[in-house]
């Protein structure tokens, strides 16, 4: 692919490595060192999670991450510094921050797809983020959560 400053998510072909990690997902890593000249510190992507799907527990050793929900709902979860699991139901307009080395996951236990964008900070590609799969160490069930939901206007 050529490197340029502006991208539309429809310009990206399926990534076989990502598809193997998250089958059935539509995901595009749009702003990376592979797609933008001079990118050294940012990754930006677009994702559609199919209904009742999950991206299981993982961490990024070298990157912070933000997830911003556009459509539908997702459950963003993480493990706090004391080892406790926390989950938040996130609807359109909500963003979640994950610090470096924090175990986290995103799941969609609902009956509709969810669409969101995400960004990694401090690196210029997924491969540079220090991605570590934690699915075996921290199994996550993809059930509708019993969480208190904050409503916004």
C-alpha positions, 0 to 999 in steps of 0.5 A: 500500500502507498503511504498517505495522510488520509485514509477511509476504512474501506480502503483496507483489505482483510488482514489475515493475521488480525482475522485469525486473532479475531475471526468475523471482525471487521478491523482496519489499522488505518494510521500506522507506520506502514500507511502514513509517512513519518508516523512514529508514535500513533496507531488509529483504527476502526472496528466492527464487532459482530454480535456476541463476539469478544476480543479476549484479555490481552495487554500492550507492553509499550502502548496506551490505548483508547477505545471510543464507541460509535454505534451499539454497545460494548463491554470494556474490561480491565484488571486493576492494580490489585488484580480485580476485574472491572467492566464497563458497558460503553455506548455511543459517545463513551471512551475508555482509557487503558494504560501500558501493561494493563490487561484489558478486553472488549466484548459484545455480548449483545444482539447487534453489532458494535462499531468503535474506533481505537488508538494506541499511543507511544508506538506506530503499529500493533507489532510495536505495541508489545501485544501479549495474549492473556486469554488462557491466564484470564478467561472472560465469559461473554455474557451480558453484564450486571453493571451499573450503567451511567446515562448521558444526555 
